[in-house]
Amino acid sequence: MSARPSRAPGSARILLGISVTAEQAARLRDAGPRRDFLELDAAVEGEIHYQPEPRRRWHRLGRWLGPHVVQAWRMAGATARGDVVFADSEHLGLPLLLFLWLRGRKPERTVILAHLPGKWWKRAMLRVFTRLRSPGTLLLHSVSQREIVATALPSSWSTRLIAYQADTRFWDTEPRADGSGEVSTPPTIVAVGSEHRDYETLLLAVADLPARVVIAAGSHWARSLAGVDAVPPNVEYTDEVLSFRQLRELYRSATAVVVPLHDVPNQSGITTILEAMSMGIPVITTASRGQREAIAGPLVLGDGTFDFDATADRGPHVLEAARPPAGLLTAPEESTGLYVPPCDAAALRHALQAVIEDPALAARLGGAGAASVRGSFALERFVDAIASELTARAPVPDEPRIEVAR
């Protein structure tokens, strides 16, 4: 296996591995919010490598191995010495590390944006594949995931926390398309998505609640749908995938958005949380192990009381450099959302009632949430953080280091 010739200093390419096909990317480009990978490509003048379109001659092999594996093999073959290589998921990044070694390619370094690297087999692959050749960085959104994987990396690799993103231009605070801007009667509670959602607890919480509840369990990103066998009369359930514009109008109809989660260690629900917060909609979510960066606010208990100490370690401040404007979260009344304990229907019902029955509280949560997204989770900030990692010269530390986005 022979490596390609080294590139001249200053001429290193940035190869961007994106986990969609070119056709899917084109549809997403025209579908609604700005796409982070296109914004990143423009920021670094990179070379995008999409997933290959399915073809009959490798369809069965590709289905068995997964499209990311085929994509990783091709991307490794296109890599030259001195390139900087980026993978937008560990599903692409892990086989890419292996194939770079097998094909004798020596990039300057590899950057992987990881979403759920904490599974045991992924940690095992990280431990082996990151030691094969080039140095690199693992970009993470979740404190819990960083804690799980940090010890698996060699001294030539580092971890870096970056805040997730929402396109605040698309997920805006404008009134409804019909121009009404009126509070829904009865109040409307909206739940969106399916990945790791605890809709069983939500159904128990909203039974006989004087509110309309809409569960849109279809998702552009979730790998499976959450099934609900029976629903109370005040609940509407659909697993149809809404367009981004349909979803935006659904958010605008909401008195509050609820993201009920199982107690998982990854940042499930983050997309829904940030979209709704960006639009100024009050958000209630489960205080799961992995969902602690987006919302700063109290834990609502089963007796209806608010416990601020229980969630003092949650919110954008855990990302340090991703803090909102100074003073935004210094007082309890400026919380950006509400938490409830996992699997606690009574607490979730109290949280929903608090927002429904207190319009002033709902307005404060919505306004503070929108400001927090613009200060910490805007698409531009997300792109700048990744671009700075791709364009910086690679450090070679003596031991694994942990950083946050600056």
HELIX and SHEET records of a PDB file:
HELIX    1   1 ALA A   22  ARG A   29  1                                   8    
HELIX    2   2 ASP A   36  VAL A   44  1                                   9    
HELIX    3   3 ARG A   56  LEU A   65  1                                  10    
HELIX    4   4 PRO A   67  GLY A   77  1                                  11    
HELIX    5   5 GLU A   90  LEU A  102  1                                  13    
HELIX    6   6 TRP A  120  PHE A  129  1                                  10    
HELIX    7   7 VAL A  143  VAL A  149  1                                   7    
HELIX    8   8 ALA A  150  ALA A  152  5                                   3    
HELIX    9   9 TYR A  199  VAL A  206  1                                   8    
HELIX   10  10 PHE A  244  ARG A  252  1                                   9    
HELIX   11  11 ILE A  270  SER A  278  1                                   9    
HELIX   12  12 ASP A  309  THR A  311  5                                   3    
HELIX   13  13 PRO A  316  LEU A  319  5                                   4    
HELIX   14  14 PRO A  332  GLU A  334  5                                   3    
HELIX   15  15 ALA A  345  GLU A  357  1                                  13    
HELIX   16  16 PRO A  359  SER A  376  1                                  18    
HELIX   17  17 LEU A  379  THR A  391  1                                  13    
SHEET    1   A 7 GLU A  47  GLN A  51  0                                        
SHEET    2   A 7 ILE A  14  THR A  21  1                                        
SHEET    3   A 7 VAL A  84  ALA A  87  1                                        
SHEET    4   A 7 ARG A 109  LEU A 113  1                                        
SHEET    5   A 7 GLY A 136  LEU A 140  1                                        
SHEET    6   A 7 TRP A 157  LEU A 161  1                                        
SHEET    7   A 7 ILE A 402  VAL A 404  1                                        
SHEET    1   B 6 VAL A 235  THR A 238  0                                        
SHEET    2   B 6 ARG A 212  ALA A 216  1                                        
SHEET    3   B 6 THR A 188  VAL A 192  1                                        
SHEET    4   B 6 ALA A 256  VAL A 259  1                                        
SHEET    5   B 6 VAL A 283  THR A 286  1                                        
SHEET    6   B 6 LEU A 338  VAL A 340  1                                        
SHEET    1   C 2 LEU A 299  VAL A 300  0                                        
SHEET    2   C 2 PHE A 306  ASP A 307 -1                                        
END                                                                             
